[in-house]
Amino acid sequence: MTAHDRRKGALVVLVAEDDDDDRLMLQEAWRENRMANDLRFVADGEDLLDYLKQRGAWAAPGTAPRPGLILLDLNMPRKDGREALAEIKGDPDLKSIPVIVLTTSKLEEDIVRSYALGVSSFITKPVSFESLVNTVRDVGRYWFEIVRLPGESEGST
C-alpha cells in the first residue's frame, strides 16, 4: 500500500485527453509512480461533460463514478478544454471538483484564462517521459497526500 491510497477508496482521476500517445505515456507514468487512484479517460470536452453528467455512453449506473480530480487538456476536438472548464466551473454540482490543466500550451493567455475560470493548477506537459514521471509523482504527492479533497473526509477534523 502506498501513500497514494491512504483513504478507504482511492479517488477516481478523470483525464480529458484526445491524443492516444499522451494517454499511454500518462498511464505508464501513473504505473511507474505506483498510483492507486483509478485513472479514467475521455477523448474531448463533450465526452468529459457526458461523463460528469452521466449521460450518453456514461448513463448506465456505475460507469461514471464522480472523479475526485480532473486532468484537462486544453486543445481537444469537438469541445476544447477551455469550453469544458467554463461549463464545469459554472455548474453548481460540478464546480467543487478540482481541475488541473495539463496541456502543451505555454500561452500566457491560456494560463490567465484558465485561472480566471477556476482551474486549481496549470501544468505544461513535460516533453520527456522521465519529466512526465516526475510531474505525476509531484502531482500525486500534492493532490493525494497533502491536500484535502472533497469526498474524502472520514469523520476527523
ABEGO torsion letter per residue (X at the ends): XBAAAABABBBBBBBBBABAAAAAAAAAAAAAAGBABBBBBBABAAAAAAAAAGBEAAABBGABBBBABBBBBABBBGBBAAAAAAAAAABAAAAABBBBBBBABABAAAAAAAAAAGBABBBBBBABAAAAAAAAAAAAAAAAAABBBBGABAGBX
